[in-house]
Amino acid sequence: MVSAVAWGADRLPAHFDCVLQELSKRETLLAEEKIAYLGSGLFGVIVEKENSRFEIHRKIMVDDPQTAPEWRKEIRTLFKR
């Protein structure tokens, strides 16, 4: 649950890898593109470049960290104890 992503209209917890898989199905990707997590609830369509660099072609906001769902607030409270 700690690494869960708020997914869908109801913002229910979803497994990180499942979100990646669903985004890969929904997005039209060119041969060299792939989906990657960029941080703070943001995923992106990227192309890897030389020297461990990448180019972001599109950004996909999945989980807005500014508006945490109730289930995430509960998890944070448990870890503060």
Secondary structure, 3 states (H helix, E strand, C coil): CCCCEEECCCCEEECHHHHHHHHHHHCCCCCCEEEEEEECCEEEEEEECCCCCEEEEEEEECCCCCCCCHHHHHHHHHHHC
